Amino acid sequence: METGVLISLVLFLGLIVIGMPLGWVFIASTAVGLFLIETPLSFMAGTFFHSLNTPVVMAIGFFVFAGGLISEAGLADRIVLFSYDLV
């Protein structure tokens, strides 16, 4: 196993143990691993873009955004009250 991969795995586990948020753990360990195995940064940027540019992953973000809008607008309360009226 390459040393860059091994250091990346140790960093990944170490950051999880100290309680760093999981998103930052993924980014940091991936960046360190790619830097140590001398992968060009353009490869990392392209890989991030193509992995996040799928309709399923984008739908999760839009679903959370729509839920926030519905909650802030008070529409969620109105929907619940309407369902009570129907029953």
Rosetta silent file (secondary structure, phi, psi, omega in degrees, C-alpha in Angstrom):
SEQUENCE: METGVLISLVLFLGLIVIGMPLGWVFIASTAVGLFLIETPLSFMAGTFFHSLNTPVVMAIGFFVFAGGLISEAGLADRIVLFSYDLV
SCORE:     score description
SCORE:     0.000 S_00000001
   1 L     0.000  138.786  179.482    0.000    0.000    0.000 S_00000001
   2 L   -68.096  151.206 -178.967    1.300    3.450   -0.835 S_00000001
   3 H   -67.285  -32.721  179.098    2.280    5.693    2.048 S_00000001
   4 H   -63.096  -40.715  178.344   -0.045    8.445    0.821 S_00000001
   5 H   -67.828  -41.716 -179.732   -3.045    6.142    1.046 S_00000001
   6 H   -64.536  -45.063  178.387   -2.007    4.894    4.476 S_00000001
   7 H   -63.773  -38.227  178.243   -1.499    8.417    5.834 S_00000001
   8 H   -63.078  -41.993  178.051   -4.850    9.435    4.357 S_00000001
   9 H   -66.062  -41.887  177.915   -6.617    6.556    6.136 S_00000001
  10 H   -63.854  -41.860  177.426   -4.911    7.345    9.449 S_00000001
  11 H   -62.775  -42.573  178.854   -5.856   11.018    9.058 S_00000001
  12 H   -57.498  -51.536 -179.507   -9.436   10.035    8.236 S_00000001
  13 H   -66.441  -38.955  179.572   -9.790    7.911   11.375 S_00000001
  14 H   -63.544  -42.214  179.908   -7.953   10.446   13.536 S_00000001
  15 H   -68.470  -34.172  176.657  -10.206   13.324   12.485 S_00000001
  16 H   -66.679  -40.652 -178.859  -13.309   11.227   13.133 S_00000001
  17 H   -64.072  -38.321 -179.136  -12.020   10.323   16.617 S_00000001
  18 H   -80.032   -5.278  172.568  -11.430   13.973   17.554 S_00000001
  19 L    93.869   20.506  177.718  -14.970   14.845   16.456 S_00000001
  20 L   -71.323  144.979  177.945  -14.501   16.879   13.286 S_00000001
  21 L   -56.767  143.003 -170.483  -17.620   17.119   11.072 S_00000001
  22 H   -62.414  -36.069  178.305  -17.745   14.294    8.574 S_00000001
  23 H   -61.128  -43.276  178.809  -17.833   16.500    5.478 S_00000001
  24 H   -69.124  -32.687  177.324  -14.584   18.208    6.459 S_00000001
  25 H   -62.999  -46.020  178.956  -13.028   14.834    7.294 S_00000001
  26 H   -60.995  -45.379 -177.932  -13.768   13.571    3.777 S_00000001
  27 H   -65.563  -46.537 -176.653  -12.381   16.703    2.133 S_00000001
  28 H   -65.945  -46.907 -177.973   -9.240   16.878    4.269 S_00000001
  29 H   -67.593  -35.986  177.331   -8.295   13.212    4.029 S_00000001
  30 H   -67.066  -44.643 -179.632   -8.942   13.137    0.281 S_00000001
  31 H   -63.384  -43.385  179.337   -6.919   16.300   -0.345 S_00000001
  32 H   -65.498  -43.204  179.112   -3.997   15.060    1.752 S_00000001
  33 H   -61.932  -44.283  179.416   -4.088   11.645    0.102 S_00000001
  34 H   -67.863  -33.984  177.842   -4.146   13.086   -3.406 S_00000001
  35 H   -67.714  -40.711 -176.866   -1.373   15.520   -2.540 S_00000001
  36 H   -73.660  -28.974  176.888    0.840   12.771   -1.142 S_00000001
  37 L   -93.755   11.944  173.180    0.383   10.454   -4.123 S_00000001
  38 L    57.713   47.209  174.412    1.093   13.444   -6.394 S_00000001
  39 L   -88.762  137.330  179.821   -2.211   13.539   -8.226 S_00000001
  40 L   -63.391  144.821 -178.328   -2.853   16.805  -10.136 S_00000001
  41 H   -66.601  -24.760  177.003   -5.373   19.141   -8.509 S_00000001
  42 H   -65.142  -32.369  175.576   -7.303   19.385  -11.781 S_00000001
  43 H   -65.210  -42.593 -179.264   -8.126   15.680  -11.381 S_00000001
  44 H   -65.186  -43.498  179.673   -9.456   16.340   -7.868 S_00000001
  45 H   -64.611  -42.634  178.980  -11.597   19.280   -9.008 S_00000001
  46 H   -65.709  -39.040  179.006  -13.004   17.339  -11.939 S_00000001
  47 H   -66.180  -43.332  177.394  -13.771   14.316   -9.787 S_00000001
  48 H   -60.481  -45.010 -177.901  -15.587   16.436   -7.189 S_00000001
  49 H   -63.466  -46.574 -176.698  -17.627   18.173   -9.876 S_00000001
  50 H   -70.675  -29.683  178.348  -18.647   14.986  -11.669 S_00000001
  51 H   -75.602  -28.798 -179.844  -19.532   13.168   -8.455 S_00000001
  52 H   -93.088   -8.204 -176.309  -21.768   16.021   -7.277 S_00000001
  53 L   -95.142   32.639  176.692  -23.290   16.719  -10.691 S_00000001
  54 L  -100.311  147.248 -178.149  -25.633   13.728  -10.625 S_00000001
  55 H   -60.648  -33.433 -178.027  -29.398   14.260  -10.503 S_00000001
  56 H   -67.676  -46.287 -179.385  -29.822   12.118   -7.376 S_00000001
  57 H   -66.632  -39.892  178.629  -27.306   14.072   -5.294 S_00000001
  58 H   -66.790  -33.343 -179.888  -28.667   17.405   -6.533 S_00000001
  59 H   -65.216  -33.232  178.799  -32.234   16.295   -5.709 S_00000001
  60 H   -62.934  -46.912  179.200  -31.284   15.784   -2.050 S_00000001
  61 H   -63.717  -41.895  179.210  -30.111   19.382   -1.747 S_00000001
  62 H   -67.448  -34.642  178.016  -33.167   20.741   -3.546 S_00000001
  63 H   -64.715  -43.660  178.065  -35.482   18.646   -1.353 S_00000001
  64 H   -65.411  -40.836  178.088  -33.918   20.077    1.809 S_00000001
  65 H   -62.624  -43.809  179.135  -34.118   23.595    0.350 S_00000001
  66 H   -64.377  -38.690  176.813  -37.804   23.146   -0.550 S_00000001
  67 H   -62.462  -39.796  176.692  -38.523   21.873    2.962 S_00000001
  68 H   -64.877  -41.568  177.491  -36.890   24.974    4.436 S_00000001
  69 H   -63.174  -44.129 -179.637  -38.931   27.239    2.174 S_00000001
  70 H   -63.479  -39.891  179.995  -42.183   25.474    3.074 S_00000001
  71 H   -67.236  -45.592 -178.917  -41.370   25.707    6.771 S_00000001
  72 H   -66.537  -33.987 -178.249  -40.424   29.406    6.668 S_00000001
  73 H   -78.502  -10.985 -178.838  -43.489   30.343    4.627 S_00000001
  74 L    81.987    8.318 -178.530  -45.809   28.631    7.088 S_00000001
  75 H   -68.985  -31.276 -179.705  -47.165   26.359    4.389 S_00000001
  76 H   -62.419  -42.915  178.588  -46.401   23.241    6.434 S_00000001
  77 H   -63.697  -40.245  179.795  -48.767   24.362    9.213 S_00000001
  78 H   -66.180  -37.151  177.974  -51.496   25.111    6.692 S_00000001
  79 H   -65.246  -41.360  178.759  -51.126   21.689    5.092 S_00000001
  80 H   -65.145  -44.194  179.025  -51.432   19.994    8.483 S_00000001
  81 H   -63.506  -39.001  177.531  -54.512   22.065    9.376 S_00000001
  82 H   -63.354  -39.883  178.614  -56.043   21.244    5.989 S_00000001
  83 H   -68.121  -32.898  174.900  -55.477   17.542    6.561 S_00000001
  84 H   -64.444  -39.515  178.604  -57.165   17.835    9.976 S_00000001
  85 H   -65.231  -33.927  178.896  -60.150   19.452    8.265 S_00000001
  86 H   -70.467  -31.509 -177.308  -60.364   16.613    5.772 S_00000001
  87 L   -92.109    0.000    0.000  -60.430   13.962    8.486 S_00000001
